[in-house]
Amino acid sequence: MAQAVGISPALLINPNQVRATWRALQNALPKVTLYCAVKSNPYHSLFATLVNEGAAFDAASAPEIQALLPLGVPTNRMIHTHPVKAEHDLETSVRLGVTSFVVDNLDELWKIVPYRHDITVMLRLAFVAPDAPCVFSRKFGARPENAVHIMSVAKQMGITIDGLCFHVGSQAQRAETHRVALLKCTDIARDAARQGIAQIGRIDIGGGFPANYSNRPVDFEAFCAPTREAITEIPEHIRLMAEPRRAISAPSMTLVTRVIGRAKRQDETWWFYLDDGVYGAQSGRIFDHINYPMTVFTDGCGSPVNVLAGPTCDSVDRLGIHENLRELSLGDVIVIPEIGAYSIATACHFNGIATEHYRPRGHPINTTLAGVRVKLPVFASSRLKLLSDT
């Protein structure tokens, strides 16, 4: 396909996969309201698909709120979850109509005071999954033992804290920490109520639901089993929420990229240069330590060790050392699935190489990749030729 019509690099979005993943998570957590996190993929078609599924959204900034409003998402279906906000962002978000916010420290409460009569607040707590490669609770989250004190100060300031929330980290293999954190939040809620400090009516278990980067489909039913077990111990008056991010956005997109150059370097290692790299859709190789699965379409022979690299002049734009990857030729195609999370969200114009701007095609493409007939729904870069049936 890429050789035939010159469409790479291109991202292909599959709305059916978005719907399937969303429904799988809903079925795995039937008593939990899901708020899809906008930050992981800002593409409007993904939002629109989820809106049609009746989704709610986690919008952690005023611009993310503004991106949802044209799609008809009411602000009562949004939560603003950034624990440390710029004052102008908070002011704008409240003005836009969002009424649910998050704090994790005493200083943040002072920002909330001017709006205390119009909003409610969740207190974010720090819990760390030991098997999560990406940990958020070093940057955000109050220590659980400080929760009651922070809620007590908030009460004195006239701020209503009616919820607790956490994020255990990304790509954990088990949800055991979700279970432990949820039960601890329940204990804290009981303590706060007993002391007359706060009435907790909701607990947000955050994200951390994994994507499939290992060619093993994610079984959300099995992954969420510890969480469902904990839910049976939660008082009925507490509403449960979650913020799936990567699990929804990662499988929604597939990258088509191709070889634009190659060279054998001093150590006799082949370097193959692609038209997309870490400044494009593959930033996750650096930020999230991801080794994406990929399919290579080539007629080349075996090569013991080689390096894939991106198109920029920066030495950091490397895509890893690969053993037993066949020797590639100019124009050969590499297809990388599970790349929708934090790819276009972090892509930039470094080195003057434009990032993709996506326009949907109304029909799938039927084409051939190295003799294999494929049919894919297409969203193409505006700097590339529009795709057409071949």
Secondary structure in CASP SS format (residue, H / E / C, confidence):
PFRMAT SS
TARGET T0000
AUTHOR 0000-0000-0000
METHOD secondary structure of the structure
MODEL  1
M C 1.00
A H 1.00
Q H 1.00
A H 1.00
V H 1.00
G C 1.00
I C 1.00
S C 1.00
P C 1.00
A E 1.00
L E 1.00
L E 1.00
I E 1.00
N C 1.00
P H 1.00
N H 1.00
Q H 1.00
V H 1.00
R H 1.00
A H 1.00
T H 1.00
W H 1.00
R H 1.00
A H 1.00
L H 1.00
Q H 1.00
N H 1.00
A H 1.00
L C 1.00
P C 1.00
K C 1.00
V E 1.00
T E 1.00
L E 1.00
Y E 1.00
C E 1.00
A E 1.00
V H 1.00
K H 1.00
S H 1.00
N C 1.00
P C 1.00
Y C 1.00
H H 1.00
S H 1.00
L H 1.00
F H 1.00
A H 1.00
T H 1.00
L H 1.00
V H 1.00
N H 1.00
E C 1.00
G C 1.00
A C 1.00
A E 1.00
F E 1.00
D E 1.00
A C 1.00
A C 1.00
S C 1.00
A H 1.00
P H 1.00
E H 1.00
I H 1.00
Q H 1.00
A H 1.00
L H 1.00
L H 1.00
P H 1.00
L H 1.00
G C 1.00
V C 1.00
P C 1.00
T H 1.00
N H 1.00
R H 1.00
M E 1.00
I E 1.00
H C 1.00
T C 1.00
H C 1.00
P C 1.00
V C 1.00
K C 1.00
A C 1.00
E H 1.00
H H 1.00
D H 1.00
L H 1.00
E H 1.00
T H 1.00
S H 1.00
V H 1.00
R H 1.00
L H 1.00
G C 1.00
V C 1.00
T C 1.00
S E 1.00
F E 1.00
V E 1.00
V E 1.00
D C 1.00
N C 1.00
L H 1.00
D H 1.00
E H 1.00
L H 1.00
W H 1.00
K H 1.00
I H 1.00
V H 1.00
P H 1.00
Y H 1.00
R C 1.00
H C 1.00
D C 1.00
I C 1.00
T E 1.00
V E 1.00
M E 1.00
L E 1.00
R E 1.00
L E 1.00
A C 1.00
F C 1.00
V C 1.00
A C 1.00
P C 1.00
D C 1.00
A C 1.00
P C 1.00
C E 1.00
V C 1.00
F C 1.00
S C 1.00
R C 1.00
K C 1.00
F C 1.00
G C 1.00
A E 1.00
R C 1.00
P H 1.00
E H 1.00
N H 1.00
A H 1.00
V H 1.00
H H 1.00
I H 1.00
M H 1.00
S H 1.00
V H 1.00
A H 1.00
K H 1.00
Q H 1.00
M C 1.00
G C 1.00
I C 1.00
T C 1.00
I E 1.00
D E 1.00
G E 1.00
L E 1.00
C E 1.00
F E 1.00
H C 1.00
V C 1.00
G C 1.00
S E 1.00
Q C 1.00
A C 1.00
Q C 1.00
R C 1.00
A C 1.00
E H 1.00
T H 1.00
H H 1.00
R H 1.00
V H 1.00
A H 1.00
L H 1.00
L H 1.00
K H 1.00
C H 1.00
T H 1.00
D H 1.00
I H 1.00
A H 1.00
R H 1.00
D H 1.00
A H 1.00
A H 1.00
R H 1.00
Q C 1.00
G C 1.00
I C 1.00
A C 1.00
Q C 1.00
I C 1.00
G C 1.00
R E 1.00
I E 1.00
D E 1.00
I C 1.00
G C 1.00
G C 1.00
G C 1.00
F C 1.00
P C 1.00
A C 1.00
N C 1.00
Y C 1.00
S C 1.00
N C 1.00
R C 1.00
P C 1.00
V C 1.00
D C 1.00
F H 1.00
E H 1.00
A H 1.00
F H 1.00
C C 1.00
A H 1.00
P H 1.00
T H 1.00
R H 1.00
E H 1.00
A H 1.00
I H 1.00
T C 1.00
E C 1.00
I C 1.00
P C 1.00
E C 1.00
H C 1.00
I C 1.00
R E 1.00
L E 1.00
M E 1.00
A E 1.00
E C 1.00
P C 1.00
R C 1.00
R H 1.00
A H 1.00
I H 1.00
S H 1.00
A H 1.00
P H 1.00
S H 1.00
M E 1.00
T E 1.00
L E 1.00
V E 1.00
T E 1.00
R E 1.00
V E 1.00
I E 1.00
G E 1.00
R E 1.00
A E 1.00
K E 1.00
R C 1.00
Q C 1.00
D C 1.00
E C 1.00
T C 1.00
W E 1.00
W E 1.00
F E 1.00
Y E 1.00
L E 1.00
D C 1.00
D C 1.00
G C 1.00
V C 1.00
Y C 1.00
G C 1.00
A C 1.00
Q C 1.00
S C 1.00
G H 1.00
R H 1.00
I H 1.00
F H 1.00
D C 1.00
H C 1.00
I C 1.00
N C 1.00
Y C 1.00
P C 1.00
M C 1.00
T E 1.00
V E 1.00
F E 1.00
T C 1.00
D C 1.00
G C 1.00
C C 1.00
G C 1.00
S C 1.00
P C 1.00
V E 1.00
N E 1.00
V E 1.00
L E 1.00
A E 1.00
G C 1.00
P C 1.00
T C 1.00
C C 1.00
D C 1.00
S C 1.00
V C 1.00
D C 1.00
R E 1.00
L E 1.00
G E 1.00
I E 1.00
H E 1.00
E E 1.00
N C 1.00
L C 1.00
R C 1.00
E C 1.00
L C 1.00
S C 1.00
L C 1.00
G C 1.00
D C 1.00
V E 1.00
I E 1.00
V E 1.00
I E 1.00
P C 1.00
E C 1.00
I C 1.00
G C 1.00
A C 1.00
Y C 1.00
S C 1.00
I C 1.00
A C 1.00
T C 1.00
A C 1.00
C C 1.00
H C 1.00
F H 1.00
N H 1.00
G H 1.00
I C 1.00
A C 1.00
T C 1.00
E C 1.00
H C 1.00
Y E 1.00
R E 1.00
P E 1.00
R E 1.00
G E 1.00
H E 1.00
P E 1.00
I E 1.00
N E 1.00
T E 1.00
T E 1.00
L E 1.00
A C 1.00
G C 1.00
V E 1.00
R E 1.00
V E 1.00
K E 1.00
L E 1.00
P E 1.00
V E 1.00
F E 1.00
A E 1.00
S E 1.00
S C 1.00
R C 1.00
L C 1.00
K C 1.00
L C 1.00
L C 1.00
S C 1.00
D C 1.00
T C 1.00
END
